[in-house]
Amino acid sequence: MSGETLLQLGQAVHGHLGWLAVAALVHPALLLRRPGRRAAWAVRAAVVLVTLVALGGAALYPSYRTQLRPGLFEMSPTMGWSFERKEALGLFVLTFSWVGGVSAWLSERRGPQAAPLREAAALAFALAATAAAVVATLGTAVGLWTRF
């Protein structure tokens, strides 16, 4: 497989897993809103998936910066800046999925702070899911403009 083919495969996998991460983030956001519902596996799966998508994006970034970014900004500065915003918003998704995961884990300790921590976790996952939908939409739009 050539280097370009691997980049194209990586780009496709990253995009598809990004959309899957949107759904994975919605699941714990919904489960955590109901007291008594078990959400540990949904929480773990969402955090792991988002982390893997972020690592994949980080692995693709050097090639994007050298091979695609200059041409993307020449073709459409709007699309170029959309991709830059996608990257920053992706960090928001990663951060809030971890905040949700840690809050959910802490809420399992059943102390006096369990309910507020569970609510915070649900909110963090809802915010991460919303931002992930924007990230995936921007990534798809930019992917229609340019590819490796």
DSSP file (Angstrom, degrees, kcal/mol; ACC not computed):
  #  RESIDUE AA STRUCTURE BP1 BP2  ACC     N-H-->O    O-->H-N    N-H-->O    O-->H-N    TCO  KAPPA ALPHA  PHI   PSI    X-CA   Y-CA   Z-CA
    1    1 A M              0   0    0      0, 0.0     2,-0.1     0, 0.0     0, 0.0   0.000 360.0 360.0 360.0 134.3    0.0    0.0    0.0
    2    2 A S     >  -     0   0    0      1,-0.1     4,-2.1     4,-0.0     5,-0.2  -0.331 360.0-111.5 -76.8 163.0    1.3    3.4   -0.9
    3    3 A G  H  > S+     0   0    0      1,-0.2     4,-2.0     2,-0.2     5,-0.1   0.872 119.1  52.6 -60.8 -37.8    1.7    6.2    1.6
    4    4 A E  H  > S+     0   0    0      2,-0.2     4,-2.3     1,-0.2    -1,-0.2   0.901 107.7  50.8 -66.7 -39.9   -1.1    8.2   -0.1
    5    5 A T  H  > S+     0   0    0      2,-0.2     4,-2.5     1,-0.2    -2,-0.2   0.895 109.4  51.2 -63.6 -40.4   -3.4    5.2    0.0
    6    6 A L  H  X S+     0   0    0     -4,-2.1     4,-2.8     2,-0.2    -1,-0.2   0.892 109.9  49.8 -64.0 -39.2   -2.7    4.8    3.8
    7    7 A L  H  X S+     0   0    0     -4,-2.0     4,-2.6     2,-0.2    -2,-0.2   0.907 111.0  49.3 -65.4 -40.8   -3.5    8.5    4.3
    8    8 A Q  H  X S+     0   0    0     -4,-2.3     4,-2.2     2,-0.2    -2,-0.2   0.913 113.1  47.0 -63.9 -42.0   -6.8    8.1    2.3
    9    9 A L  H  X S+     0   0    0     -4,-2.5     4,-2.8     2,-0.2     5,-0.2   0.923 112.7  49.6 -64.1 -44.5   -7.7    5.1    4.4
   10   10 A G  H  X S+     0   0    0     -4,-2.8     4,-2.6     1,-0.2    -2,-0.2   0.896 110.4  50.5 -60.8 -41.1   -6.8    6.9    7.6
   11   11 A Q  H  X S+     0   0    0     -4,-2.6     4,-2.1     2,-0.2    -1,-0.2   0.910 112.7  46.3 -63.8 -43.0   -8.9    9.9    6.6
   12   12 A A  H  X S+     0   0    0     -4,-2.2     4,-2.6     2,-0.2     5,-0.2   0.926 114.3  46.6 -66.5 -45.2  -11.9    7.7    5.8
   13   13 A V  H  X S+     0   0    0     -4,-2.8     4,-2.9     1,-0.2     5,-0.3   0.924 111.8  51.9 -63.2 -43.9  -11.6    5.7    9.0
   14   14 A H  H  X S+     0   0    0     -4,-2.6     4,-1.8    -5,-0.2    -1,-0.2   0.915 112.1  46.4 -58.4 -44.7  -11.2    8.9   11.1
   15   15 A G  H  X S+     0   0    0     -4,-2.1     4,-1.7     2,-0.2    -2,-0.2   0.920 114.0  46.2 -66.0 -44.7  -14.3   10.4    9.5
   16   16 A H  H  X S+     0   0    0     -4,-2.6     4,-2.0     1,-0.2    -2,-0.2   0.913 113.5  48.5 -66.6 -41.8  -16.5    7.3   10.0
   17   17 A L  H  X S+     0   0    0     -4,-2.9     4,-2.3    -5,-0.2    -1,-0.2   0.839 106.1  59.8 -67.1 -30.4  -15.3    6.8   13.6
   18   18 A G  H  X S+     0   0    0     -4,-1.8     4,-1.3    -5,-0.3    -1,-0.2   0.920 106.9  45.1 -61.5 -43.3  -16.0   10.5   14.2
   19   19 A W  H  X S+     0   0    0     -4,-1.7     4,-1.4     1,-0.2    -2,-0.2   0.880 111.7  52.5 -67.9 -36.7  -19.7   10.0   13.3
   20   20 A L  H  X S+     0   0    0     -4,-2.0     4,-2.4     1,-0.2    -2,-0.2   0.874 104.4  57.6 -63.8 -36.0  -19.8    6.9   15.4
   21   21 A A  H  X S+     0   0    0     -4,-2.3     4,-2.2     2,-0.2    -1,-0.2   0.850  98.9  59.6 -63.4 -34.4  -18.4    8.9   18.3
   22   22 A V  H  X S+     0   0    0     -4,-1.3     4,-1.5     2,-0.2    -1,-0.2   0.958 110.2  41.2 -57.3 -50.3  -21.4   11.3   18.0
   23   23 A A  H  X S+     0   0    0     -4,-1.4     4,-1.6     1,-0.2    -2,-0.2   0.897 112.5  55.2 -64.6 -40.2  -23.8    8.4   18.6
   24   24 A A  H  < S+     0   0    0     -4,-2.4    22,-0.2     1,-0.2    -1,-0.2   0.831 107.9  49.5 -64.2 -31.2  -21.5    7.0   21.3
   25   25 A L  H  X S+     0   0    0     -4,-2.2     4,-1.2     1,-0.2   104,-0.2   0.805 106.1  55.8 -77.4 -29.9  -21.5   10.3   23.2
   26   26 A V  H  X S+     0   0    0     -4,-1.5     4,-2.1    -5,-0.2     5,-0.2   0.886  98.4  64.5 -67.5 -37.5  -25.3   10.6   23.1
   27   27 A H  H  X S+     0   0    0     -4,-1.6     4,-2.5     1,-0.2     3,-0.3   0.933 106.1  38.3 -57.2 -54.9  -25.8    7.2   24.7
   28   28 A P  H  > S+     0   0    0      0, 0.0     4,-2.7     0, 0.0    -1,-0.2   0.847 111.0  61.6 -67.5 -28.8  -24.2    8.0   28.2
   29   29 A A  H  < S+     0   0    0     -4,-1.2     4,-0.4     1,-0.2    -2,-0.2   0.905 111.6  38.9 -60.0 -39.1  -25.8   11.5   28.1
   30   30 A L  H >< S+     0   0    0     -4,-2.1     3,-0.9    -3,-0.3     4,-0.4   0.917 116.5  49.4 -76.2 -44.8  -29.2    9.9   28.0
   31   31 A L  H >< S+     0   0    0     -4,-2.5     3,-1.3     1,-0.2     6,-0.3   0.890 106.8  55.4 -62.9 -39.5  -28.4    7.0   30.4
   32   32 A L  T 3< S+     0   0    0     -4,-2.7    -1,-0.2     1,-0.3    90,-0.2   0.650  94.1  69.4 -71.8 -14.2  -26.9    9.3   33.0
   33   33 A R  T <  S+     0   0    0     -3,-0.9    -1,-0.3    -4,-0.4    -2,-0.2   0.711  91.3  68.2 -75.2 -19.1  -30.1   11.5   33.2
   34   34 A R  S X  S-     0   0    0     -3,-1.3     3,-1.7    -4,-0.4    -1,-0.1  -0.892  86.4-130.8-105.1 114.7  -32.0    8.7   34.8
   35   35 A P  T 3  S+     0   0    0      0, 0.0     3,-0.1     0, 0.0    -2,-0.1  -0.329  92.3  26.1 -59.0 141.8  -30.9    7.8   38.4
   36   36 A G  T 3  S+     0   0    0      1,-0.3     2,-0.3    -4,-0.1    -4,-0.1   0.201  88.7 123.7  90.4 -17.1  -30.4    4.1   38.8
   37   37 A R    <   -     0   0    0     -3,-1.7     2,-0.4    -6,-0.3    -1,-0.3  -0.618  63.6-125.0 -78.3 134.5  -29.6    3.4   35.2
   38   38 A R        +     0   0    0     -2,-0.3     4,-0.1     1,-0.1    -1,-0.1  -0.642  40.4 160.2 -79.8 132.3  -26.2    1.7   34.7
   39   39 A A     >  +     0   0    0     -2,-0.4     4,-2.9     2,-0.1     5,-0.2   0.326  35.4 110.9-132.6   4.9  -24.0    3.7   32.3
   40   40 A A  H  > S+     0   0    0      1,-0.2     4,-2.6     2,-0.2     5,-0.2   0.887  83.8  43.3 -56.5 -45.9  -20.5    2.5   33.1
   41   41 A W  H  > S+     0   0    0      2,-0.2     4,-2.8     1,-0.2    -1,-0.2   0.900 114.9  49.2 -69.5 -39.2  -20.0    0.6   29.8
   42   42 A A  H  > S+     0   0    0      2,-0.2     4,-2.2     1,-0.2    -2,-0.2   0.902 112.7  48.9 -64.3 -40.2  -21.5    3.4   27.7
   43   43 A V  H  X S+     0   0    0     -4,-2.9     4,-2.5     2,-0.2     5,-0.2   0.953 114.1  44.8 -63.0 -50.6  -19.3    5.9   29.5
   44   44 A R  H  X S+     0   0    0     -4,-2.6     4,-2.8    -5,-0.2     5,-0.3   0.927 113.4  50.0 -61.3 -45.5  -16.2    3.9   28.9
   45   45 A A  H  X S+     0   0    0     -4,-2.8     4,-2.6     1,-0.2    -1,-0.2   0.908 111.8  48.3 -61.4 -42.2  -16.9    3.1   25.3
   46   46 A A  H  X S+     0   0    0     -4,-2.2     4,-2.7   -22,-0.2     5,-0.2   0.934 113.6  45.9 -64.7 -45.9  -17.6    6.8   24.5
   47   47 A V  H  X S+     0   0    0     -4,-2.5     4,-2.2     2,-0.2    -2,-0.2   0.922 115.2  46.9 -65.2 -43.1  -14.5    8.0   26.2
   48   48 A V  H  X S+     0   0    0     -4,-2.8     4,-2.5    -5,-0.2    -2,-0.2   0.933 113.9  47.7 -64.0 -45.4  -12.3    5.4   24.5
   49   49 A L  H  X S+     0   0    0     -4,-2.6     4,-2.5    -5,-0.3    -2,-0.2   0.934 112.8  47.5 -62.7 -46.8  -13.8    5.9   21.1
   50   50 A V  H  X S+     0   0    0     -4,-2.7     4,-2.4     1,-0.2    -1,-0.2   0.906 112.2  50.9 -61.2 -40.9  -13.5    9.7   21.3
   51   51 A T  H  X S+     0   0    0     -4,-2.2     4,-2.5    -5,-0.2    -1,-0.2   0.912 110.5  48.6 -63.7 -42.3   -9.9    9.3   22.5
   52   52 A L  H  X S+     0   0    0     -4,-2.5     4,-2.4     2,-0.2    -2,-0.2   0.901 111.1  50.1 -64.3 -40.7   -9.1    7.0   19.6
   53   53 A V  H  X S+     0   0    0     -4,-2.5     4,-2.4     2,-0.2    -2,-0.2   0.916 111.4  49.1 -63.3 -42.3  -10.6    9.4   17.1
   54   54 A A  H  X S+     0   0    0     -4,-2.4     4,-2.4     2,-0.2    -2,-0.2   0.909 111.0  49.3 -64.1 -42.3   -8.6   12.2   18.5
   55   55 A L  H  X S+     0   0    0     -4,-2.5     4,-2.1     2,-0.2    -1,-0.2   0.890 110.4  51.4 -64.0 -38.6   -5.4   10.2   18.4
   56   56 A G  H  X S+     0   0    0     -4,-2.4     4,-1.8     2,-0.2    -2,-0.2   0.910 110.2  48.6 -63.1 -42.2   -6.2    9.3   14.8
   57   57 A G  H  X S+     0   0    0     -4,-2.4     4,-1.5     1,-0.2    -2,-0.2   0.894 110.2  51.4 -63.8 -39.7   -6.7   13.0   13.9
   58   58 A A  H  < S+     0   0    0     -4,-2.4    -1,-0.2     1,-0.2    -2,-0.2   0.869 108.9  51.4 -65.2 -35.4   -3.4   13.8   15.6
   59   59 A A  H  < S+     0   0    0     -4,-2.1     4,-0.4     1,-0.2    -1,-0.2   0.854 113.7  44.2 -69.1 -34.3   -1.7   11.2   13.6
   60   60 A L  H  X S+     0   0    0     -4,-1.8     4,-2.3     1,-0.2     3,-0.4   0.714  93.9  84.4 -79.6 -21.3   -3.1   12.6   10.3
   61   61 A Y  H  X S+     0   0    0     -4,-1.5     4,-3.1     1,-0.2     5,-0.2   0.867  83.4  53.5 -57.5 -45.9   -2.4   16.2   11.2
   62   62 A P  H  > S+     0   0    0      0, 0.0     4,-1.7     0, 0.0    -1,-0.2   0.913 113.5  44.3 -58.4 -40.5    1.2   16.5   10.1
   63   63 A S  H  >>S+     0   0    0     -3,-0.4     4,-3.1    -4,-0.4     5,-0.6   0.900 113.5  51.1 -68.3 -40.2    0.3   15.2    6.6
   64   64 A Y  I  X>S+     0   0    0     -4,-2.3     5,-3.0     1,-0.2     4,-1.6   0.944 109.0  51.6 -58.8 -47.5   -2.8   17.5    6.5
   65   65 A R  I  <5S+     0   0    0     -4,-3.1    -1,-0.2     1,-0.2    -2,-0.2   0.877 120.8  31.8 -60.5 -39.9   -0.7   20.5    7.4
   66   66 A T  I  <5S+     0   0    0     -4,-1.7    -1,-0.2    -5,-0.2    -2,-0.2   0.855 130.9  28.8 -88.3 -35.6    1.9   19.9    4.7
   67   67 A Q  I  <5S+     0   0    0     -4,-3.1     4,-0.3    -5,-0.2    -3,-0.2   0.839 130.7  19.1 -98.0 -36.7   -0.1   18.3    1.9
   68   68 A L  I  X<S+     0   0    0     -4,-1.6     4,-2.7    -5,-0.6     5,-0.2   0.820 105.5  70.1-106.9 -38.6   -3.7   19.6    2.2
   69   69 A R  H  ><S+     0   0    0     -5,-3.0     4,-2.4     1,-0.2     5,-0.2   0.892  98.5  49.2 -56.5 -48.8   -3.9   22.8    4.2
   70   70 A P  H  > S+     0   0    0      0, 0.0     4,-1.7     0, 0.0    -1,-0.2   0.933 116.3  42.7 -58.9 -45.0   -2.2   25.1    1.8
   71   71 A G  H  > S+     0   0    0     -4,-0.3     4,-2.7     2,-0.2     5,-0.2   0.863 111.2  55.9 -68.3 -35.3   -4.3   24.0   -1.2
   72   72 A L  H  X S+     0   0    0     -4,-2.7     4,-2.8     1,-0.2     8,-0.4   0.929 108.6  46.7 -63.1 -45.1   -7.5   24.0    0.9
   73   73 A F  H  < S+     0   0    0     -4,-2.4    -1,-0.2    -5,-0.2    -2,-0.2   0.839 112.8  51.0 -66.9 -32.0   -6.9   27.7    1.9
   74   74 A E  H  < S+     0   0    0     -4,-1.7    -2,-0.2    -5,-0.2    -1,-0.2   0.922 114.9  42.2 -68.4 -43.6   -6.2   28.6   -1.7
   75   75 A M  H  < S-     0   0    0     -4,-2.7    -2,-0.2     1,-0.3    -3,-0.2   0.920 139.2  -5.0 -68.9 -44.2   -9.4   26.9   -3.0
   76   76 A S     X  -     0   0    0     -4,-2.8     4,-2.4    -5,-0.2    -1,-0.3  -0.753  50.8-167.2-156.8 100.6  -11.6   28.2   -0.2
   77   77 A P  H  > S+     0   0    0      0, 0.0     4,-2.8     0, 0.0     5,-0.2   0.855  95.4  59.2 -56.5 -33.1  -10.5   30.2    2.8
   78   78 A T  H  > S+     0   0    0      1,-0.2     4,-2.0     2,-0.2     5,-0.1   0.929 107.8  44.0 -61.5 -45.2  -13.9   29.5    4.4
   79   79 A M  H  > S+     0   0    0     -3,-0.2     4,-2.1    -7,-0.2    -1,-0.2   0.887 112.2  53.9 -67.5 -38.1  -13.3   25.8    4.2
   80   80 A G  H  X S+     0   0    0     -4,-2.4     4,-1.9    -8,-0.4    -2,-0.2   0.940 112.0  43.1 -60.0 -47.8   -9.7   26.2    5.5
   81   81 A W  H  X S+     0   0    0     -4,-2.8     4,-2.3     1,-0.2    -1,-0.2   0.828 109.3  58.7 -69.9 -29.8  -10.9   28.1    8.5
   82   82 A S  H  X S+     0   0    0     -4,-2.0     4,-2.1    -5,-0.2    -1,-0.2   0.907 106.5  48.4 -62.7 -40.3  -13.8   25.6    9.0
   83   83 A F  H  X S+     0   0    0     -4,-2.1     4,-2.1     2,-0.2    -2,-0.2   0.904 109.0  52.6 -66.9 -39.3  -11.2   22.9    9.3
   84   84 A E  H  X S+     0   0    0     -4,-1.9     4,-1.8     1,-0.2    -2,-0.2   0.906 111.1  47.2 -61.7 -40.6   -9.2   24.9   11.8
   85   85 A R  H  X S+     0   0    0     -4,-2.3     4,-2.8     1,-0.2     5,-0.2   0.864 107.2  58.0 -67.7 -35.6  -12.3   25.4   13.9
   86   86 A K  H  X S+     0   0    0     -4,-2.1     4,-2.1     1,-0.2    -2,-0.2   0.911 105.4  50.1 -59.2 -43.1  -13.0   21.7   13.6
   87   87 A E  H  X S+     0   0    0     -4,-2.1     4,-1.4     2,-0.2    -1,-0.2   0.930 112.6  45.5 -63.2 -45.5   -9.7   20.9   15.2
   88   88 A A  H  X S+     0   0    0     -4,-1.8     4,-1.3     1,-0.2     3,-0.3   0.915 113.8  48.9 -65.2 -41.9  -10.2   23.3   18.1
   89   89 A L  H  X S+     0   0    0     -4,-2.8     4,-2.3     1,-0.2    -1,-0.2   0.824 103.9  61.7 -67.5 -30.4  -13.7   22.0   18.7
   90   90 A G  H  X S+     0   0    0     -4,-2.1     4,-2.4    -5,-0.2    -1,-0.2   0.870 101.4  52.0 -61.5 -37.0  -12.4   18.5   18.5
   91   91 A L  H  X S+     0   0    0     -4,-1.4     4,-2.7    -3,-0.3    -1,-0.2   0.868 106.7  53.7 -66.4 -36.1  -10.3   19.3   21.6
   92   92 A F  H  X S+     0   0    0     -4,-1.3     4,-2.9     2,-0.2     5,-0.3   0.932 108.8  49.2 -59.8 -46.4  -13.4   20.5   23.3
   93   93 A V  H  X S+     0   0    0     -4,-2.3     4,-2.2     2,-0.2    -2,-0.2   0.934 112.5  47.3 -60.1 -47.2  -15.1   17.1   22.5
   94   94 A L  H  X S+     0   0    0     -4,-2.4     4,-1.9     2,-0.2    -2,-0.2   0.936 114.4  46.9 -60.0 -47.4  -12.1   15.2   23.9
   95   95 A T  H  X S+     0   0    0     -4,-2.7     4,-2.4     1,-0.2    -2,-0.2   0.934 114.6  44.9 -61.7 -48.4  -12.0   17.3   27.0
   96   96 A F  H  X S+     0   0    0     -4,-2.9     4,-2.4     1,-0.2    -1,-0.2   0.791 108.9  55.9 -73.0 -26.2  -15.7   17.2   27.8
   97   97 A S  H  X S+     0   0    0     -4,-2.2     4,-2.4    -5,-0.3    -1,-0.2   0.909 111.5  44.9 -68.8 -38.4  -15.9   13.4   27.1
   98   98 A W  H  X S+     0   0    0     -4,-1.9     4,-3.0     2,-0.2     5,-0.3   0.894 111.6  52.1 -69.5 -39.0  -13.2   12.9   29.7
   99   99 A V  H  X S+     0   0    0     -4,-2.4     4,-2.5     1,-0.2     5,-0.2   0.931 112.5  46.5 -59.9 -44.4  -14.9   15.4   32.1
  100  100 A G  H  X S+     0   0    0     -4,-2.4     4,-2.5     2,-0.2    -2,-0.2   0.909 112.9  49.6 -62.9 -42.3  -18.1   13.3   31.7
  101  101 A G  H  X S+     0   0    0     -4,-2.4     4,-2.3     2,-0.2    -2,-0.2   0.925 113.6  43.9 -64.2 -45.8  -16.2   10.1   32.2
  102  102 A V  H  X S+     0   0    0     -4,-3.0     4,-2.6     2,-0.2     5,-0.2   0.910 114.5  50.3 -67.2 -41.2  -14.5   11.2   35.3
  103  103 A S  H  X S+     0   0    0     -4,-2.5     4,-2.0    -5,-0.3    -2,-0.2   0.911 111.6  48.2 -63.0 -42.0  -17.7   12.7   36.7
  104  104 A A  H  X S+     0   0    0     -4,-2.5     4,-1.0     2,-0.2    -1,-0.2   0.916 111.8  49.8 -64.5 -42.3  -19.6    9.6   36.0
  105  105 A W  H >< S+     0   0    0     -4,-2.3     3,-0.6     1,-0.2     4,-0.2   0.922 111.9  47.8 -61.8 -44.6  -16.9    7.4   37.6
  106  106 A L  H >< S+     0   0    0     -4,-2.6     3,-1.4     1,-0.2     5,-0.3   0.847 105.7  59.3 -65.8 -33.0  -16.9    9.6   40.7
  107  107 A S  H >< S+     0   0    0     -4,-2.0     3,-1.5     1,-0.3    -1,-0.2   0.760  91.6  69.5 -68.4 -22.5  -20.7    9.5   40.9
  108  108 A E  T << S+     0   0    0     -4,-1.0    -1,-0.3    -3,-0.6    -2,-0.2   0.626  78.4  79.3 -69.9 -11.3  -20.5    5.7   41.3
  109  109 A R  T <  S-     0   0    0     -3,-1.4    -1,-0.3    -4,-0.2    -2,-0.2   0.599  94.4-139.2 -73.7 -10.3  -19.0    6.2   44.7
  110  110 A R    <   +     0   0    0     -3,-1.5    -2,-0.1     1,-0.1    -3,-0.1   0.697  50.5 141.4  62.7  24.2  -22.6    6.9   46.0
  111  111 A G  S >  S-     0   0    0     -5,-0.3     3,-1.7    -4,-0.1     4,-0.3  -0.091  74.3 -79.5 -80.4-171.6  -21.6    9.7   48.3
  112  112 A P  T 3  S+     0   0    0      0, 0.0     3,-0.2     0, 0.0    -1,-0.1   0.708 131.6  54.0 -65.7 -18.4  -23.6   12.8   48.9
  113  113 A Q  T 3> S+     0   0    0      1,-0.2     4,-2.2     2,-0.1     5,-0.2   0.351  78.3 100.8 -95.4   6.1  -22.2   14.3   45.7
  114  114 A A  H <> S+     0   0    0     -3,-1.7     4,-2.5     1,-0.2     5,-0.2   0.926  81.0  47.1 -59.7 -48.8  -23.3   11.3   43.5
  115  115 A A  H  > S+     0   0    0     -4,-0.3     4,-2.3    -3,-0.2    -1,-0.2   0.938 114.3  45.0 -64.1 -48.1  -26.4   13.0   42.1
  116  116 A P  H  > S+     0   0    0      0, 0.0     4,-2.4     0, 0.0    -1,-0.2   0.884 114.4  50.4 -63.4 -35.5  -24.8   16.3   41.1
  117  117 A L  H  X S+     0   0    0     -4,-2.2     4,-2.5     2,-0.2    -2,-0.2   0.898 110.0  49.9 -67.6 -38.9  -21.8   14.5   39.7
  118  118 A R  H  X S+     0   0    0     -4,-2.5     4,-2.4    -5,-0.2    -1,-0.2   0.908 111.8  48.3 -64.7 -41.3  -24.1   12.2   37.6
  119  119 A E  H  X S+     0   0    0     -4,-2.3     4,-2.4     2,-0.2    -2,-0.2   0.900 111.3  50.4 -64.2 -40.7  -25.9   15.3   36.3
  120  120 A A  H  X S+     0   0    0     -4,-2.4     4,-2.7     2,-0.2    -2,-0.2   0.898 110.0  50.7 -63.5 -40.5  -22.6   17.0   35.5
  121  121 A A  H  X S+     0   0    0     -4,-2.5     4,-2.5     2,-0.2     5,-0.2   0.922 109.5  49.9 -63.2 -44.2  -21.5   13.9   33.6
  122  122 A A  H  X S+     0   0    0     -4,-2.4     4,-2.2   -90,-0.2    -2,-0.2   0.917 113.0  47.0 -60.6 -43.4  -24.8   13.8   31.6
  123  123 A L  H  X S+     0   0    0     -4,-2.4     4,-2.7     2,-0.2     5,-0.2   0.916 110.7  51.6 -65.0 -43.1  -24.3   17.5   30.8
  124  124 A A  H  X S+     0   0    0     -4,-2.7     4,-2.4     1,-0.2    -2,-0.2   0.911 112.2  46.2 -61.1 -42.5  -20.7   17.0   29.8
  125  125 A F  H  X S+     0   0    0     -4,-2.5     4,-2.7     2,-0.2    -1,-0.2   0.882 111.6  51.8 -68.8 -36.7  -21.6   14.2   27.5
  126  126 A A  H  X S+     0   0    0     -4,-2.2     4,-2.3    -5,-0.2    -2,-0.2   0.923 112.2  45.8 -64.4 -43.3  -24.5   16.1   26.0
  127  127 A L  H  X S+     0   0    0     -4,-2.7     4,-2.5     2,-0.2     5,-0.2   0.912 113.7  49.3 -64.4 -41.9  -22.1   19.1   25.3
  128  128 A A  H  X S+     0   0    0     -4,-2.4     4,-2.6    -5,-0.2    -2,-0.2   0.898 111.1  49.9 -64.0 -40.5  -19.5   16.7   23.8
  129  129 A A  H  X S+     0   0    0     -4,-2.7     4,-2.0  -104,-0.2    -2,-0.2   0.910 111.5  48.1 -65.0 -42.5  -22.1   15.0   21.6
  130  130 A T  H  X S+     0   0    0     -4,-2.3     4,-1.6     2,-0.2    -2,-0.2   0.940 114.9  44.7 -63.4 -47.1  -23.4   18.4   20.3
  131  131 A A  H  X S+     0   0    0     -4,-2.5     4,-2.7     1,-0.2    -2,-0.2   0.880 110.3  55.7 -64.9 -37.5  -19.9   19.6   19.6
  132  132 A A  H  X S+     0   0    0     -4,-2.6     4,-3.0     1,-0.2    -1,-0.2   0.868 104.1  54.1 -64.0 -35.7  -18.9   16.2   18.0
  133  133 A A  H  X S+     0   0    0     -4,-2.0     4,-2.0     2,-0.2    -1,-0.2   0.899 110.5  46.3 -63.9 -39.7  -21.8   16.6   15.6
  134  134 A V  H  X S+     0   0    0     -4,-1.6     4,-2.8     2,-0.2     5,-0.2   0.926 113.1  49.8 -66.3 -44.3  -20.5   20.0   14.5
  135  135 A V  H  X S+     0   0    0     -4,-2.7     4,-2.8     1,-0.2    -2,-0.2   0.933 112.3  47.0 -59.4 -47.4  -17.0   18.6   14.2
  136  136 A A  H  X S+     0   0    0     -4,-3.0     4,-2.3     2,-0.2    -1,-0.2   0.879 112.6  50.0 -64.7 -37.8  -18.2   15.6   12.1
  137  137 A T  H  X S+     0   0    0     -4,-2.0     4,-2.6    -5,-0.2    -2,-0.2   0.937 113.1  45.6 -65.9 -46.4  -20.2   17.9    9.9
  138  138 A L  H  X S+     0   0    0     -4,-2.8     4,-2.8     1,-0.2     5,-0.2   0.916 113.0  50.9 -62.4 -42.6  -17.3   20.3    9.4
  139  139 A G  H  X S+     0   0    0     -4,-2.8     4,-2.4    -5,-0.2    -1,-0.2   0.901 111.3  47.6 -61.7 -41.3  -15.0   17.4    8.7
  140  140 A T  H  X S+     0   0    0     -4,-2.3     4,-1.4     2,-0.2    -2,-0.2   0.922 112.1  49.7 -65.3 -44.0  -17.4   15.9    6.2
  141  141 A A  H  X S+     0   0    0     -4,-2.6     4,-0.7     1,-0.2     3,-0.4   0.928 114.3  44.3 -61.3 -45.4  -17.8   19.3    4.4
  142  142 A V  H >X S+     0   0    0     -4,-2.8     4,-2.0     1,-0.2     3,-1.1   0.888 108.5  58.7 -67.1 -37.8  -14.1   19.8    4.2
  143  143 A G  H 3< S+     0   0    0     -4,-2.4    -1,-0.2     1,-0.3    -2,-0.2   0.780 100.0  57.3 -62.3 -26.6  -13.6   16.2    3.1
  144  144 A L  H 3< S+     0   0    0     -4,-1.4    -1,-0.3    -3,-0.4    -2,-0.2   0.748 109.7  46.1 -72.9 -23.1  -15.8   16.9    0.1
  145  145 A W  H << S+     0   0    0     -3,-1.1     2,-0.3    -4,-0.7    -2,-0.2   0.832 124.6  10.2 -85.6 -36.9  -13.5   19.8   -0.9
  146  146 A T     <  +     0   0    0     -4,-2.0     2,-0.3     2,-0.0    -1,-0.3  -0.997  57.7 178.8-150.0 147.5  -10.2   18.0   -0.5
  147  147 A R              0   0    0     -2,-0.3  -139,-0.1    -3,-0.1    -3,-0.0  -0.952 360.0 360.0-142.2 160.9   -8.7   14.6    0.0
  148  148 A F              0   0    0     -2,-0.3  -140,-0.2  -141,-0.1  -141,-0.1   0.498 360.0 360.0 -66.6 360.0   -5.2   13.0    0.3
